[in-house]
Amino acid sequence: MKLTTDELHLFKRNGYLIKRKVLDPDLMERARAMLWGGAPPDRLRDDPATWVGPFRPYEENDEGSNYRRGFRWAYREPGDEEWMIRLLATEPKIWSMVEQMLGVGQVVQPERIRGIYCTLPYGDHPPQKLNCHTDGHPFHVGVVGYIDDVPPGGGGFMVWPESHRAFYPTFTSQYLRDQDEAAYEKVRDEFNQRTPVDAHGQAGDIVFWHHRLGHMASPNTSKQLRQAVLYDFLKTDMEQTQQEPPQEDMWRDWSDEIRAIDIDTDTMENVA
């Protein structure tokens, strides 16, 4: 599977791209089944009434391998399973599209994915305010894969289009966390006044997103448990490029194919 020129243009302009029906159904079912091995005893796969959050105090777990707190559940333990990596990071269609963006033979071979990330239904609890953030660890492009249906308002990956282009120069390096705090917060405040995009979807859908894109795991006002797998792709030269300052061309170290896409004539509201 290859990305079209229009799709590459959308990704470069908006900072994200949704692709439908990409993940393998059998591996998705295997992941859904495995998730419940890390669930508290009272949370039952076949009883949706038990999915409603938040986690009770005795169910909470601060261990990174199976983090549970509030409405968030990050089951990272199975992320190094070979079939889990194959479900998302090395899935041939995904790998092909990522190499289009980063360059053939230029992508670090995955050793694990982040894991299975869930958001419990909020039930009668009010949803929190929508606020974007950027991730601190270095990578180039992330992918979120839905292993079950995520309806509108169902805790899907929420993005602030075009924010990657505004956030990028507020950092003191291309990919590390260090930033000009005042400049960063000014951009964040501006984008938080805009309406974000709820990137909901069905089982098998994926969302590509740029490292500097403003995003959040949105509130889950549905009755469905939001289940997703995540991975972050990076190039083999990251150790060098991560320390370089922001470039005039923020796509300088991406593929020739994506660098050739012209978005200079596109309009982005001034948030500087």
PEQUIZI-V578248 format. One record per residue. N is the residue number from 1. RES is the residue in one letter. PHI is phi in whole degrees, 0 to 359 (NA if undefined). PSI is psi in radians with two decimals (none if undefined). D_LAST is the distance of its C-alpha to the last C-alpha in whole Angstrom. Layout:
# PEQUIZI-V578248
n->[N;N]
res->[RES;RES]
phi->[PHI;PHI]
psi->[PSI;PSI]
d_last->[D_LAST;D_LAST]
This chain:
# PEQUIZI-V578248
n->[1;2;3;4;5;6;7;8;9;10;11;12;13;14;15;16;17;18;19;20;21;22;23;24;25;26;27;28;29;30;31;32;33;34;35;36;37;38;39;40;41;42;43;44;45;46;47;48;49;50;51;52;53;54;55;56;57;58;59;60;61;62;63;64;65;66;67;68;69;70;71;72;73;74;75;76;77;78;79;80;81;82;83;84;85;86;87;88;89;90;91;92;93;94;95;96;97;98;99;100;101;102;103;104;105;106;107;108;109;110;111;112;113;114;115;116;117;118;119;120;121;122;123;124;125;126;127;128;129;130;131;132;133;134;135;136;137;138;139;140;141;142;143;144;145;146;147;148;149;150;151;152;153;154;155;156;157;158;159;160;161;162;163;164;165;166;167;168;169;170;171;172;173;174;175;176;177;178;179;180;181;182;183;184;185;186;187;188;189;190;191;192;193;194;195;196;197;198;199;200;201;202;203;204;205;206;207;208;209;210;211;212;213;214;215;216;217;218;219;220;221;222;223;224;225;226;227;228;229;230;231;232;233;234;235;236;237;238;239;240;241;242;243;244;245;246;247;248;249;250;251;252;253;254;255;256;257;258;259;260;261;262;263;264;265;266;267;268;269;270;271;272]
res->[M;K;L;T;T;D;E;L;H;L;F;K;R;N;G;Y;L;I;K;R;K;V;L;D;P;D;L;M;E;R;A;R;A;M;L;W;G;G;A;P;P;D;R;L;R;D;D;P;A;T;W;V;G;P;F;R;P;Y;E;E;N;D;E;G;S;N;Y;R;R;G;F;R;W;A;Y;R;E;P;G;D;E;E;W;M;I;R;L;L;A;T;E;P;K;I;W;S;M;V;E;Q;M;L;G;V;G;Q;V;V;Q;P;E;R;I;R;G;I;Y;C;T;L;P;Y;G;D;H;P;P;Q;K;L;N;C;H;T;D;G;H;P;F;H;V;G;V;V;G;Y;I;D;D;V;P;P;G;G;G;G;F;M;V;W;P;E;S;H;R;A;F;Y;P;T;F;T;S;Q;Y;L;R;D;Q;D;E;A;A;Y;E;K;V;R;D;E;F;N;Q;R;T;P;V;D;A;H;G;Q;A;G;D;I;V;F;W;H;H;R;L;G;H;M;A;S;P;N;T;S;K;Q;L;R;Q;A;V;L;Y;D;F;L;K;T;D;M;E;Q;T;Q;Q;E;P;P;Q;E;D;M;W;R;D;W;S;D;E;I;R;A;I;D;I;D;T;D;T;M;E;N;V;A]
phi->[NA;241;277;282;300;296;292;297;296;298;296;293;285;267;90;207;205;259;237;260;54;257;282;288;301;293;290;296;295;297;292;299;292;295;308;287;290;255;273;300;304;274;261;246;300;270;229;303;297;273;277;293;269;275;296;287;308;284;267;292;212;267;292;298;287;207;287;220;197;62;257;259;219;243;266;271;308;277;295;261;294;303;288;291;297;291;300;237;293;254;305;305;294;294;301;298;291;293;296;299;278;251;114;294;77;253;258;297;290;292;252;193;252;297;131;257;250;234;235;290;301;281;60;274;282;291;290;284;295;280;220;275;212;242;277;268;278;281;196;255;223;261;224;249;242;276;262;210;298;234;287;305;75;262;84;293;294;252;231;250;306;74;293;300;287;276;287;310;284;277;264;270;220;295;227;276;280;307;211;277;303;295;294;299;294;295;296;299;298;297;288;294;274;266;277;283;255;275;276;288;182;250;306;102;282;229;232;276;210;286;307;264;287;290;202;195;277;285;299;256;265;267;261;264;284;285;235;215;248;229;209;237;272;218;276;291;263;301;303;276;288;296;267;286;291;306;262;301;256;293;257;307;259;270;291;300;296;282;294;286;286;264;244;297;273;286;265;234;301;287;244;284]
psi->[2.29;2.61;2.44;2.91;-0.68;-0.68;-0.71;-0.66;-0.77;-0.76;-0.79;-0.67;-0.86;-0.39;0.04;2.84;2.30;2.30;2.40;2.53;1.00;-0.70;2.66;2.16;-0.69;-0.71;-0.58;-0.75;-0.67;-0.70;-0.74;-0.70;-0.72;-0.60;-0.72;-0.20;-0.31;0.17;2.63;2.68;-0.54;-0.07;1.97;2.33;-0.67;0.14;1.55;-0.40;-0.41;-0.04;-0.30;2.34;-3.13;3.00;2.42;2.75;-0.69;-0.19;-0.25;2.59;2.08;0.01;2.35;-0.46;-0.37;1.12;2.27;2.10;2.40;-2.17;0.08;2.43;1.99;1.74;1.57;-0.32;-0.78;0.13;-0.31;0.08;2.41;-0.75;-0.48;-0.71;-0.71;-0.52;-0.68;-1.17;-0.72;0.22;2.19;-0.70;-0.73;-0.79;-0.72;-0.74;-0.65;-0.71;-0.51;-0.66;-0.62;-0.29;2.36;2.25;0.14;0.03;2.33;2.34;2.20;2.45;-0.32;2.89;3.02;-0.68;-2.80;2.08;2.23;2.65;2.10;2.62;2.49;-0.32;-2.23;0.00;2.42;2.46;2.64;2.88;2.52;2.09;2.22;2.75;2.94;2.70;2.60;-0.43;2.64;2.26;3.09;-0.97;2.31;2.80;2.33;2.21;2.18;2.13;0.01;2.90;2.44;1.73;2.93;2.34;0.21;0.45;0.32;2.96;2.11;2.32;2.69;1.70;2.47;-0.07;-0.42;-0.62;-0.48;-0.65;-0.61;-0.87;-0.08;-0.11;2.70;-0.11;2.90;-0.70;-0.15;3.04;-0.47;2.37;2.85;1.77;-0.75;-0.77;-0.73;-0.85;-0.56;-0.79;-0.76;-0.76;-0.71;-0.80;-0.52;-0.25;-0.14;2.79;2.09;3.02;2.19;1.80;1.06;2.96;-2.98;2.93;2.25;-0.26;2.63;2.75;2.05;2.51;2.53;2.54;-0.63;0.19;2.34;2.33;3.04;2.80;1.98;2.82;2.54;1.66;0.16;-3.08;0.07;2.45;2.11;2.10;2.15;2.67;2.55;2.56;2.66;2.05;2.49;2.72;2.82;-0.31;0.31;-0.66;-0.59;-0.90;-0.41;-0.45;-0.15;2.62;2.84;2.42;2.73;-0.68;1.80;-0.19;0.23;-0.68;0.25;-3.06;2.74;-0.60;-0.77;-0.52;-0.49;-0.25;2.19;2.02;0.13;-0.46;-0.13;2.63;2.26;2.29;2.45;2.05;0.13;none]
d_last->[37;35;31;31;29;27;27;25;23;22;21;19;17;17;18;21;25;28;31;34;38;37;39;42;44;47;44;42;45;46;43;43;47;46;43;46;47;45;45;46;50;49;46;48;47;50;49;45;46;46;42;41;39;38;40;43;43;46;44;41;41;38;39;37;39;40;37;38;36;35;34;33;36;35;38;37;41;42;39;41;44;44;44;41;39;41;40;36;35;38;39;39;37;34;35;35;32;30;32;31;27;28;31;35;36;33;33;34;37;36;39;37;35;33;36;36;33;34;33;36;37;36;39;39;36;33;30;27;23;21;18;17;17;17;20;21;24;24;25;23;24;25;28;29;33;34;38;39;37;34;34;31;30;32;30;28;25;22;19;16;16;13;11;13;11;7;10;12;10;10;14;16;18;18;20;21;20;19;15;13;14;11;8;10;11;8;7;11;11;9;11;14;14;15;18;19;21;25;26;30;33;36;38;37;34;31;27;25;22;20;19;16;16;15;19;22;26;26;29;32;34;36;40;39;38;35;36;34;34;31;31;28;29;28;29;32;30;28;29;28;25;24;24;22;18;16;17;15;17;16;20;22;24;25;28;28;28;25;24;26;24;21;18;17;18;17;14;11;9;6;4;0]
